[in-house]
């Protein structure tokens, strides 16, 4: 067991100390629901804003260029990405002097919290149907 898991288990035991089995079951169920919701938010965010995860797949050359503020993405990738994010009211990809908001994950979280999952799904389907989501760079 790694250190993070040990710390997580320690916090869990401290949080459930003195609770009955029923109370622990309630805590466990709440935590499972919160984790499930967070996972759903991440999946929806990845569908709506895949460009925010592109850096995970950078090789060493791309990572170095990105750290220097140079996007390794092609113009053919950036243009539809910027159009898609602008259509949702957010700043463009790697935009520096854009006054529009850039907290896309917070927006997706709030939309799902507000019960607007169907609206997000329609947005995803609209982008996927119009090929507004680029397949790569």
C-alpha positions as CSV (number, residue, x, y, z in Angstrom):
1,X,0.0,0.0,0.0
2,X,1.5,3.4,-1.0
3,X,1.6,6.4,1.3
4,X,-1.4,8.2,-0.3
5,X,-3.6,5.1,0.3
6,X,-2.3,4.8,3.9
7,X,-3.1,8.5,4.5
8,X,-6.6,8.1,2.9
9,X,-7.3,5.1,5.1
10,X,-6.1,6.9,8.2
11,X,-8.4,9.9,7.4
12,X,-11.3,7.4,6.8
13,X,-10.8,5.7,10.2
14,X,-10.6,9.1,11.9
15,X,-13.8,10.3,10.2
16,X,-15.7,7.1,11.1
17,X,-14.3,6.7,14.7
18,X,-17.2,6.3,17.1
19,X,-19.8,5.8,14.4
20,X,-22.2,2.9,14.3
21,X,-22.3,0.5,11.4
22,X,-25.3,2.2,10.0
23,X,-23.7,5.6,10.2
24,X,-20.6,4.3,8.5
25,X,-22.7,2.8,5.8
26,X,-24.3,6.3,5.2
27,X,-20.8,7.9,5.1
28,X,-19.6,5.3,2.6
29,X,-22.7,5.7,0.4
30,X,-22.3,9.5,0.4
31,X,-18.6,9.2,-0.5
32,X,-19.4,6.7,-3.3
33,X,-22.0,9.1,-4.7
34,X,-19.6,12.0,-4.6
35,X,-16.9,10.0,-6.3
36,X,-19.3,8.8,-9.0
37,X,-20.5,12.4,-9.6
38,X,-16.9,13.6,-9.8
39,X,-16.1,10.8,-12.3
40,X,-19.2,11.8,-14.4
41,X,-18.1,15.4,-14.4
42,X,-14.6,14.5,-15.6
43,X,-16.0,12.3,-18.4
44,X,-18.3,15.1,-19.6
45,X,-15.5,17.6,-19.3
46,X,-13.3,15.4,-21.4
47,X,-16.0,15.1,-24.1
48,X,-16.6,18.9,-24.2
49,X,-13.0,20.1,-23.8
50,X,-10.7,17.3,-25.0
51,X,-7.9,19.9,-25.8
52,X,-7.4,20.4,-22.1
53,X,-6.1,16.9,-21.8
54,X,-3.8,17.0,-24.9
55,X,-0.8,17.8,-22.7
56,X,-1.1,14.4,-21.1
57,X,0.0,12.9,-24.4
58,X,2.9,15.2,-25.1
59,X,6.3,13.7,-25.9
60,X,9.4,15.5,-24.5
61,X,9.7,17.8,-27.4
62,X,6.0,18.9,-27.2
63,X,6.2,19.3,-23.4
64,X,9.3,21.6,-23.8
65,X,7.6,23.7,-26.5
66,X,4.4,23.9,-24.4
67,X,6.4,25.1,-21.3
68,X,7.9,27.9,-23.5
69,X,4.3,29.0,-24.4
70,X,4.4,27.5,-27.8
71,X,1.5,25.3,-28.7
72,X,2.5,22.0,-30.4
73,X,-1.0,22.0,-31.9
74,X,-1.5,22.8,-35.6
75,X,-3.6,25.8,-36.7
76,X,-6.1,23.3,-38.2
77,X,-6.6,21.9,-34.7
78,X,-6.6,25.2,-32.8
79,X,-9.2,27.0,-35.1
80,X,-12.1,24.6,-34.5
81,X,-11.2,24.3,-30.9
82,X,-11.3,28.0,-30.4
83,X,-14.6,28.2,-32.2
84,X,-16.1,25.5,-30.1
85,X,-15.0,27.1,-26.8
86,X,-16.0,30.5,-27.9
87,X,-19.5,29.2,-28.8
88,X,-19.8,28.1,-25.1
89,X,-18.6,31.6,-23.9
90,X,-15.1,30.6,-22.9
91,X,-11.6,32.0,-23.7
92,X,-9.8,30.5,-26.6
93,X,-7.3,27.7,-26.4
94,X,-4.1,29.0,-24.8
95,X,-5.5,32.6,-25.0
96,X,-3.5,35.0,-22.9
97,X,-5.4,38.3,-23.1
98,X,-9.0,37.1,-23.3
99,X,-11.5,38.5,-20.8
100,X,-13.8,35.5,-21.2
101,X,-13.9,32.9,-18.4
102,X,-11.6,29.9,-18.6
103,X,-12.9,27.6,-15.8
104,X,-14.5,25.0,-18.0
105,X,-14.3,22.3,-15.4
106,X,-16.1,24.4,-12.8
107,X,-18.8,25.2,-15.4
108,X,-19.4,21.6,-16.3
109,X,-19.5,20.7,-12.5
110,X,-22.1,23.5,-11.9
111,X,-24.2,22.5,-14.9
112,X,-24.3,18.9,-13.7
113,X,-25.0,20.0,-10.2
114,X,-27.9,22.1,-11.5
115,X,-29.4,19.0,-13.2
116,X,-28.5,20.2,-16.7
117,X,-26.8,17.0,-17.8
118,X,-29.2,16.6,-20.8
119,X,-28.2,20.1,-22.0
120,X,-24.5,19.1,-21.8
121,X,-25.2,15.9,-23.6
122,X,-27.0,17.9,-26.4
123,X,-24.0,20.2,-26.7
124,X,-21.6,17.2,-26.9
125,X,-23.8,15.5,-29.6
126,X,-24.0,18.8,-31.5
127,X,-20.2,19.1,-31.6
128,X,-19.7,15.5,-32.4
129,X,-22.2,15.6,-35.2
130,X,-20.7,18.7,-36.8
131,X,-17.1,17.4,-36.4
132,X,-16.4,20.5,-34.3
133,X,-14.3,18.3,-32.1
134,X,-11.0,17.7,-33.9
135,X,-9.7,14.2,-34.0
136,X,-6.1,15.0,-33.1
137,X,-3.3,17.3,-33.9
